[in-house]
Amino acid sequence: MLDIEQIIIKELNKLPFNMNYLNCNVGDYEAVDRSVKTIIKEHNNIDILINNAGIQIESKFSDYDYDKWQKIMITNFFGTCNCIHNISKYMKNGSTILNIISIHSKIPRANKY
């Protein structure tokens, strides 16, 4: 386990409510499905989904090759869809889905385009 994961788990355990942390490649539909089933097995439902996974590539958009573009789309777009699709069937009325977007939607990176 990475040091940052240990730090996150330690901090999550301090919260006054029950929260799970799973390391998962959100771009892999089957991995998301397995993670969701692990949570459901332990808790029976999911109250909140926070979509926060995202990657960026430090180069001009015009310099992206197809593989880089695919990697971004698989994580940033399909990863969000994979999570929502797998988790929404276990959410009850009053549950929440929170999608966090990049700061670059408000503050563009210099020399990006």
C-alpha positions in Angstrom: 0.0 0.0 0.0 1.3 3.5 -0.9 2.1 5.9 2.0 -0.6 8.3 0.7 -3.2 5.6 0.9 -2.2 4.9 4.6 -2.5 8.6 5.4 -6.0 8.8 3.7 -7.3 5.7 5.5 -6.0 7.1 8.8 -7.8 10.4 8.2 -11.0 8.7 7.1 -11.1 6.7 10.3 -11.2 9.9 12.3 -14.5 11.0 10.8 -17.6 10.7 12.9 -19.4 8.5 10.3 -18.6 5.3 8.4 -16.8 5.8 5.1 -15.0 3.3 2.9 -12.0 3.8 0.8 -11.2 1.5 -2.1 -8.4 1.8 -4.6 -9.9 1.2 -8.0 -9.2 1.9 -11.7 -12.4 3.7 -12.5 -11.8 3.3 -16.2 -12.1 -0.5 -15.8 -15.9 -1.2 -15.7 -15.4 -4.7 -14.1 -13.0 -3.3 -11.4 -15.7 -0.7 -10.5 -18.3 -3.4 -10.4 -16.2 -5.6 -8.1 -15.5 -2.6 -5.8 -19.2 -1.7 -5.6 -20.1 -5.3 -4.7 -17.5 -5.3 -2.0 -19.1 -2.2 -0.4 -22.7 -3.5 -0.8 -21.7 -6.8 0.8 -20.6 -4.9 3.9 -23.1 -2.0 4.0 -26.1 -3.0 1.9 -26.4 0.4 0.2 -24.5 3.5 -0.8 -25.5 6.9 0.4 -23.1 9.1 -1.6 -20.9 8.8 -4.6 -18.1 11.4 -5.1 -16.6 11.2 -8.5 -13.2 12.9 -8.2 -10.9 10.7 -10.4 -9.3 12.6 -13.3 -6.0 12.9 -15.1 -4.4 15.5 -17.3 -1.5 15.4 -19.7 1.0 18.3 -19.6 1.2 19.1 -23.2 -0.7 21.1 -25.8 -4.0 19.5 -26.9 -2.8 19.6 -30.5 0.2 17.5 -29.5 -1.9 14.7 -27.9 -1.5 11.4 -29.7 -4.5 9.0 -29.8 -3.3 6.9 -26.9 -3.1 9.9 -24.6 -6.5 11.2 -25.7 -8.0 7.7 -25.0 -6.4 7.5 -21.6 -7.9 10.8 -20.6 -11.4 9.9 -21.9 -11.3 6.4 -20.3 -10.5 7.9 -16.8 -12.2 11.3 -16.8 -15.4 10.5 -18.8 -16.0 6.7 -18.8 -14.7 6.4 -15.2 -17.4 8.7 -14.0 -20.0 6.9 -16.1 -18.8 3.5 -14.8 -19.2 4.6 -11.2 -22.6 6.2 -11.7 -23.9 3.2 -13.6 -22.7 0.6 -11.1 -23.6 2.5 -7.9 -26.9 4.2 -8.8 -28.8 0.9 -8.7 -27.9 0.6 -5.0 -28.7 4.2 -4.0 -32.0 5.0 -2.2 -34.1 8.1 -2.4 -32.1 10.9 -0.7 -28.8 9.6 -1.8 -26.3 11.9 -3.5 -24.0 11.8 -6.5 -21.4 14.6 -6.5 -19.2 15.1 -9.6 -16.1 17.2 -9.0 -14.7 18.9 -12.0 -11.3 20.2 -12.8 -10.2 23.6 -11.6 -9.2 24.2 -15.2 -12.8 24.7 -16.1 -12.6 28.0 -14.2 -8.8 28.8 -14.4 -7.4 27.6 -17.8 -3.8 26.5 -17.8 -1.5 28.9 -19.6 -0.2 27.9 -23.0 -2.6 24.9 -23.2 -3.9 25.6 -26.6 
